[in-house]
């Protein structure tokens, strides 16, 4: 479904329900009526108010916005002149795929390799999916030359070795799909086939581990050794084949033009791009919701031969790490900034672990976000626009107005606030929890699209 550019005027309203396409199926997203802002087509106002659960093949993930939303933004007055697009928190590549649909070159950056493989999976052709299925028909040997493999969290040593044997066979046939990502190299067909296979192998690990939780993207952190799955090589191979057989080619692909997409396995604070070369940025950083995206992708990381050590390093390197951060007892928040005031309130809160865990963790988030905003500013051309989708949150009864706090940080770096669209959220992970505190019912959640412009 193409987003339609409708005339805009202040005071007009959008329908209360919008239908958006998510990969190869449809979702109906409840909307809240909001006034148009000058310069934006109607479709910009149809962003789902909260991230929706989508899928690539058999891998679920959360995305902050739809392809149609990004396409509408790219056609808006603010972004229509951009010659290249960057997403520093690429996720599963929605910004890159929307840019591809608009014929624009894009760079997708993520410190976690799994979302980048999901992006490659979304670029796959029918012939590449067929190649992956043919490959899965072979017989696999055991492997496992990895010190303390992450797979041991859920599987016996033998089963872990059998999984790693499949991983080694994929790399032997198609190459390591992560190496081109580290180099920012062009997408190749072999890399895409390898991505298809690793995502499917991760789905097989999820299915056979019996470690799923009520969160559809999550696995139990660890299973006692006596209860770990003892899946045999034949079972792993058969499961992989069944998963591949059920997959469809993503309907959003434009394979012949995918050379416009460049993916980078890097962090948002070190993009590896030349200064002043990016035409615009459209992205959604991790919200302050303490979701551990490394844990959410742990099955895929495990079949990519991640060890316990490399997994923990990734967890600590993410924007907004959820692991406890070291706290200097002499460290205090000074100044009259809104961020400093929020941090002081959190540190002084009477709840358990407010000072020892939540304060340093949230402080680390804002520190990392500030570094990432500075790096984004460096890469943008003069007067280029920067679109951010962010959501507010709460620590107990303390409002953390992330959109406004990020705007304050950005203005201190050299961005000018241009415009903003707010979307009330009907539900979040916190409000859906069955044991949530009663005061959460009255806490208003808002998702915002902030438009900034580089001025200095």
C-alpha positions in Angstrom: 0.0 0.0 0.0 1.5 3.3 -1.0 1.1 6.3 1.3 -0.8 9.1 -0.3 0.3 12.7 -0.4 -2.8 14.6 0.6 -3.1 18.4 0.8 -2.0 19.7 4.3 -3.4 22.6 6.2 -3.5 23.5 9.9 -6.6 22.3 11.6 -7.3 19.4 9.3 -7.6 15.9 10.9 -6.6 12.4 10.0 -8.9 9.3 10.2 -9.0 7.5 13.5 -7.8 4.2 12.0 -4.9 3.7 9.6 -3.9 0.5 7.8 -0.2 0.0 7.4 1.8 -2.7 5.7 4.3 -4.7 7.8 6.5 -6.9 5.7 4.3 -9.6 4.0 1.1 -9.1 6.0 -1.2 -6.3 7.2 -1.8 -4.8 10.6 -4.6 -2.5 11.6 -3.2 0.2 13.9 -5.5 2.2 16.1 -4.8 5.9 15.7 -5.6 9.1 17.6 -6.8 12.1 15.7 -4.1 14.8 15.5 -3.9 18.0 13.5 -1.7 18.1 10.4 1.5 20.2 10.6 2.5 22.3 7.7 4.8 20.6 5.3 3.9 17.0 5.9 1.7 14.7 3.8 -1.2 13.0 5.6 0.6 9.7 5.9 3.2 11.1 8.3 0.4 11.3 10.8 -0.4 7.6 10.5 2.6 6.4 12.4 1.5 3.6 14.8 1.4 5.2 18.3 3.5 2.4 19.8 6.0 0.0 18.2 4.3 -3.0 16.6 5.4 -6.6 16.4 6.4 -7.5 12.9 8.3 -10.4 11.4 11.0 -11.3 8.9 10.6 -15.0 7.9 10.0 -16.5 11.3 11.8 -13.9 13.4 9.7 -11.4 15.3 11.0 -8.0 16.1 9.7 -4.6 17.3 9.8 -1.7 14.9 9.0 2.0 15.8 7.5 2.9 12.5 6.3 1.5 9.2 7.9 1.8 5.7 5.0 3.9 4.6 5.7 6.4 7.4 9.3 6.8 6.4 8.3 7.2 2.7 5.9 9.9 3.7 8.6 11.7 5.7 11.0 11.4 2.7 8.4 13.2 0.5 7.8 16.0 3.0 9.0 19.5 2.6 11.8 19.0 5.2 13.3 15.8 3.7 12.4 15.8 0.0 15.8 17.4 -1.0 17.9 14.8 0.7 20.3 12.9 -1.5 21.3 10.2 1.0 19.7 8.8 4.2 21.3 7.5 7.4 19.8 5.4 10.2 22.3 5.1 13.1 20.0 2.6 14.9 19.1 0.6 11.9 17.2 -2.2 13.5 15.6 -4.4 10.9 16.1 -1.8 8.2 12.8 0.0 7.8 14.4 3.3 7.0 16.8 1.7 4.5 14.0 -0.2 2.7 11.8 3.0 2.5 14.8 4.9 1.1 15.3 2.1 -1.4 11.6 2.3 -2.5 12.2 6.1 -3.0 15.3 5.5 -5.0 17.7 7.0 -2.4 21.0 5.6 -1.3 21.1 4.8 2.5 23.4 3.7 5.3 22.1 1.5 8.0 24.2 1.2 11.2 23.7 -1.1 14.1 26.1 -2.5 16.7 24.1 -5.7 16.9 24.6 -7.9 13.8 21.2 -9.7 14.0 19.1 -6.6 13.0 21.5 -6.2 10.0 20.9 -9.8 9.0 17.2 -9.2 9.3 17.6 -6.2 6.9 19.5 -8.5 4.4 16.7 -11.0 4.8 14.2 -8.4 3.8 16.2 -7.7 0.6 16.2 -11.4 -0.4 15.0 -12.5 -3.8 13.1 -15.7 -4.6 16.2 -17.3 -6.1 18.2 -16.6 -3.0 15.6 -18.2 -0.8 15.6 -21.2 -3.1 19.4 -21.4 -2.8 19.1 -21.4 1.0 16.5 -24.2 0.9 18.7 -26.3 -1.4 21.7 -25.8 0.9 19.7 -27.0 3.9 19.1 -30.3 2.3 22.7 -31.4 2.8 24.0 -33.4 5.8 25.9 -31.4 8.4 28.9 -32.4 10.5 29.4 -31.4 14.1 31.5 -28.3 14.8 32.0 -26.2 17.9 35.5 -24.6 18.1 34.2 -21.8 20.3 35.2 -21.2 23.9 32.1 -21.1 26.2 29.6 -20.8 23.3 26.4 -19.0 24.1 24.4 -22.0 22.9 25.4 -23.8 26.2 22.8 -21.6 28.0 20.0 -23.7 26.5 21.6 -26.8 24.8 23.8 -29.7 25.8 27.4 -29.7 24.6 26.6 -32.2 21.8 23.6 -30.2 20.6 25.7 -27.0 20.7 28.4 -28.6 18.6 25.8 -29.7 16.1 24.3 -26.2 15.8 27.8 -24.8 15.4 28.5 -27.4 12.7 25.7 -25.9 10.6 27.0 -22.4 11.2 30.5 -23.5 10.0 28.9 -25.1 6.9 27.1 -21.8 6.1 30.3 -19.8 6.3 32.2 -22.3 4.3 29.7 -22.2 1.5 28.7 -18.5 1.4 31.3 -16.7 3.6 30.9 -14.9 6.9 28.0 -12.5 6.4 29.3 -10.2 9.2 32.7 -9.5 7.5 31.2 -7.3 4.7 29.1 -5.5 7.4 32.3 -4.6 9.4 33.8 -3.2 6.2 30.6 -1.4 5.0 30.8 -3.3 1.7 28.2 -3.7 -1.0 25.5 -6.3 -0.4 26.2 -9.6 -2.3 24.0 -12.5 -3.1 26.1 -14.9 -1.0 25.8 -12.6 2.0 22.0 -12.5 1.6 21.7 -16.3 1.4 23.9 -16.6 4.5 21.6 -14.1 6.3 18.5 -16.1 5.4 20.2 -19.3 6.7 21.4 -17.7 10.0 18.0 -16.1 10.8 16.3 -19.5 10.1 18.9 -21.3 12.2 18.3 -18.9 15.0 14.6 -19.6 14.7 15.4 -23.3 14.9 17.4 -22.7 18.1 14.4 -20.8 19.6 12.1 -23.6 18.7 14.2 -26.4 20.0 15.5 -24.7 23.2 12.1 -24.7 24.9 13.2 -21.4 26.6 10.5 -19.0 25.2 8.9 -16.6 27.6 5.6 -14.6 27.4 7.6 -11.9 25.5 7.6 -13.2 21.9 11.1 -11.8 21.3 12.7 -13.1 24.4 14.4 -16.3 25.7 15.2 -17.4 29.2 18.6 -16.2 30.1 19.8 -19.7 31.1 18.5 -23.2 31.7 19.9 -25.6 34.4 22.3 -28.0 32.8 20.2 -31.1 33.6 17.3 -29.5 31.6 19.2 -28.3 28.6 17.9 -29.4 25.2 19.6 -32.4 23.6 18.6 -31.9 20.0 20.4 -34.1 17.6 21.9 -33.0 14.3 19.1 -34.6 12.3 16.5 -32.8 14.3 18.3 -29.5 13.9 18.5 -30.0 10.1 14.9 -31.0 9.8 13.7 -28.0 11.8 15.9 -25.7 9.7 14.3 -27.1 6.5 10.8 -26.8 7.8 11.4 -23.2 8.8 12.8 -22.3 5.4 10.0 -24.1 3.6 7.5 -21.9 5.3 9.2 -18.6 4.5 8.0 -16.2 1.9 9.9 -13.6 -0.1 9.3 -10.2 1.5 6.9 -8.1 -0.5 8.9 -4.9 0.2 12.0 -6.0 -1.7 13.5 -4.2 -4.7 16.4 -6.6 -5.3 17.7 -5.1 -8.5 18.3 -1.7 -6.8 19.6 -3.0 -3.4 23.1 -1.7 -4.2 21.7 1.6 -2.9 21.7 0.1 0.6 25.0 0.0 2.6 25.0 -1.7 6.1 27.6 -1.2 8.8 28.3 -3.2 11.9 29.2 -0.3 14.1 27.9 1.7 17.0 26.0 4.9 16.8 28.8 6.8 18.4 31.4 5.8 15.8 29.6 5.7 12.4 32.7 5.4 10.3 31.3 7.9 7.7 33.1 11.0 6.4 32.1 14.4 7.9 29.4 16.4 6.1 28.4 13.6 3.7 24.9 12.5 4.8 21.9 14.2 3.4 19.4 13.4 6.2 18.8 11.1 9.1 15.6 9.3 10.0 15.9 7.0 13.0 14.4 5.7 16.3 17.0 5.3 19.1 16.3 2.7 21.8 13.8 4.2 24.3 14.4 4.4 28.0 12.5 1.2 28.6 15.4 -1.0 29.7 14.8 -3.5 26.9 18.0 -5.5 26.4 18.3 -6.0 22.6 21.2 -8.3 22.9 19.2 -10.7 25.1 16.3 -10.3 22.7 18.5 -11.6 19.8 20.5 -14.1 21.9 19.4 -17.1 19.9 20.6 -15.6 16.6 23.8 -14.4 18.3 24.4 -17.9 19.6 24.2 -19.6 16.1 26.5 -16.8 14.9 29.1 -18.5 17.2 29.0 -15.7 19.9 30.7 -16.7 23.1 29.7 -15.7 26.6 32.4 -13.0 26.5 31.5 -11.5 23.2 27.8 -11.5 24.2 28.4 -9.6 27.4 30.6 -7.1 25.5 27.7 -6.4 23.1 25.3 -6.0 26.0 27.6 -3.3 27.6 28.2 -1.6 24.2 24.6 -0.9 23.3 23.0 2.5 23.6 21.4 2.5 27.0 22.9 -0.7 28.4 20.7 -2.3 31.1 23.5 -3.8 33.0 24.4 -2.1 36.3 26.9 0.7 35.7 29.7 1.7 38.1 28.9 4.6 40.3 31.4 7.1 41.7 30.1 8.0 45.2 31.4 11.6 44.6 29.6 11.8 41.3 26.8 14.4 41.5 24.5 16.0 38.9 25.1 19.7 38.6 23.6 22.4 36.5 20.0 23.4 35.7 19.4 21.3 32.6 16.2 19.3 32.4 18.3 16.1 32.2 20.3 17.0 35.4 17.0 17.6 37.2 15.5 14.3 36.2 18.7 12.5 37.3 18.6 14.2 40.6 15.0 13.1 41.2 15.8 9.5 40.3 18.9 9.4 42.5 16.9 10.8 45.5 13.9 8.5 45.0 13.1 6.3 48.0 12.5 3.1 46.0 14.9 0.2 46.0 18.0 0.4 43.8 17.1 4.0 42.7 20.6 5.3 43.4 22.6 2.1 43.0 21.2 0.8 39.7 18.6 3.1 38.0 20.4 6.4 38.4 23.8 5.3 36.9 22.0 3.2 34.2 19.8 6.1 33.1 22.7 8.5 33.4 24.7 6.2 31.1 21.8 6.2 28.6 21.9 10.0 28.3 25.6 10.0 28.0 25.6 7.6 25.2 22.7 9.4 23.4 24.7 12.6 23.6 27.7 11.0 22.0 25.5 9.6 19.2 23.9 12.9 18.6 27.3 14.5 18.2 28.4 11.9 15.8 25.2 12.3 13.8 25.8 16.1 13.7 29.3 15.5 12.4 28.2 13.3 9.4 25.3 15.6 8.2 25.7 18.2 5.5 25.0 21.8 6.5 21.3 22.6 7.0 20.4 18.8 6.7 17.4 17.5 8.6 17.3 14.9 11.4 14.1 13.0 12.2 13.8 11.2 15.5 11.0 9.0 16.8 11.1 8.8 20.6 8.7 7.9 23.5 8.5 9.2 27.0 8.6 6.9 30.0 8.5 6.9 33.8 10.7 5.8 36.6 8.1 5.0 39.2 6.2 8.3 39.4 8.9 10.4 37.8 8.2 11.5 34.1 11.2 11.0 31.8 10.2 13.1 28.8 12.7 11.6 26.4 11.6 13.6 23.3 12.1 16.9 25.1 15.3 15.8 26.9 16.8 14.6 23.6 15.8 17.9 21.9 17.6 19.8 24.7 20.7 17.7 24.1 20.5 18.2 20.3 20.1 22.0 20.6 23.2 22.1 22.8 25.2 20.3 20.0 24.2 22.5 17.1 20.8 21.4 16.0 17.7 23.7 15.7 14.3 22.3 16.6 12.1 22.6 13.6 8.9 20.8 14.3 7.3 18.0 16.3 4.3 15.6 16.0 3.0 13.8 19.1 1.1 10.5 19.1 -0.6 9.4 22.4 0.1 5.7 23.0 -2.7 3.5 24.1 -0.4 0.8 25.6 3.2 0.0 26.3 5.2 -3.0 27.7 4.8 -1.6 31.2 1.1 -1.1 31.1 0.5 -4.5 29.6 2.3 -6.2 32.5 -0.3 -8.1 34.7 1.5 -7.1 37.9 2.0 -3.4 37.1 1.5 -0.9 39.8 -1.9 0.8 39.9 -0.4 4.3 39.4 0.8 3.3 35.9 -2.8 3.5 34.7 -2.8 7.3 35.0 0.6 7.8 33.3 0.2 9.2 29.9 2.6 7.8 27.2 3.4 9.8 24.1 5.4 8.9 21.1 6.9 11.9 19.2 8.5 12.5 15.8 11.0 15.4 16.3 12.4 17.2 13.3 15.8 18.9 13.8 18.1 20.9 11.4 21.8 21.1 11.5 22.7 24.8 11.8 26.3 24.9 12.9 
